[in-house]
């Protein structure tokens, strides 16, 4: 009888342990457990093989609530094997409605792309995915868009949103993205200064909704897709700044349907 009770107790312990494990997801960066109700891990979408190394499409998103006291603060993208490893830091607010961004990036040799999402409550969470590129996208010569013609920003919403909906926004600016690097043998050598869009601020009326810090690893004439939660009519405004201090901005009224 005692042996039977012991086996039953052990079985309950094991079942309890399994239930406890099922209620948690491993945090990829630290190995610590996160609450099972929310998946903090970024989702990385990009091709296995990119034929144009100067324009590798990438989308990163996190299916996570964007509440005032609990949201994804930022997503950082790194490809450590590239000569310009940092592919940008993308900061969000509850006004974004979702932590998500899509853009085109340069890659020199490909490798493992790492996206690190930071939650305001639970810290950092990492996802990785490998990409191969058909050539070298970090040491190519710039497209030579005349500097005096840089700018011409564009902005549009994917559709007319309803109040409370999250809508995708697309924005673009004409601007070279030059790493200043040349490949000499197997070594990258800096031959000229970098030239790129360094910052992108997104405002809804006077409220800062998103703030992107960029590098010369972003593709020329950059295009970004990002979310906006429409809580009222207002004016959406995007401000671009390059690494030489020049700025361009564009705005668009947002008039929800219904």
Residue, then its C-alpha position, 0 to 999 in steps of 0.5 A: x500500500x505504501x509503495x502504491x501511494x509512493x508511485x502515485x505521489x511520484x506520478x503526480x509530481x511528474x505531471x505537475x512538473x510537465x504542466x509547469x513546463x508547458x506553461x512556460x516558453x524558454x527565453x532564447x537569449x538567457x534560457x530563463x522562462x517567460x510567462x506562457x500567456x504571451x509569446x515574446x519571441x520575434x518572428x523573422x521573415x526573409x528569403x533563404x537565398x537573396x539574389x540582390x545582396x543590396x536589397x534583402x527583404x526582411x520583416x520582423x514582428x512580435x505577437x505581443x500586447x502593446x499596452x501602456x505598461x507592457x509592450x515591446x519597446x524595441x527590436x534590434x537586427x544584427x547580422x554579425x558576419x557582415x562588415x556592417x553588422x548592425x541593421x538598425x534598432x526599431x523602437x515602438x510605443x503602444x501607439x504603434x499597436x504592434x511591434x513590426x517593421x519591414x525593410x530592405x537591407x544590404x548583406x555582404x556575405x549572409x549568415x545568421x540574422x539575429x533579431x532581439x526584442x525587448x519587452x518592458x516587463x520581461x527583458x530581451x528575447x532573441x530569434x535567428x534565421x539564416x540567409x544566403x546572398x548571391x553577391x556582396x552587398x556591402x562593398x558596392x558603389x552607391x547609386x549616385x543619386x545627386x545629393x541635391x535631389x535627396x529627399x522627396x519622401x512619400x507616405x501612405x496608408x495601406x487602406x482607410x482604417x476604422x477607429x481602433x484598427x491597426x493599419x500598415x503604413x508605407x514610407x519611402x525617401x530618395x537617398x543613397x545608402x553607401x557603406x564607404x567600403x571596398x573589398x580588397x582581396x579578402x579585406x574590407x577597406x574604407x575608401x569614402x565616408x558613409x552616407x545614409x539615412x540615420x534616423x526616422x521619427x514617426x509622429x501621430x499629431x504631437x505623439x512620438x509613435x516610433x523611432x528607428x535608428x538606422x545604419x548604412x546597411x539599409x538599402x538605397x532609397x529606403x522603404x519602410x512598412x510599419x503599423x499604426x493604431x488609429x485611435x482618433x482622427x489626426x495627422x501622421x508625420x514622418x521625419x527622416x534625417x541623414x548622417x550629415x544632419x539634413x532632414x526631410x519630412x512628410x505628413x498625411x491626414x488620417x481620417x478613420x472610416x465610420 
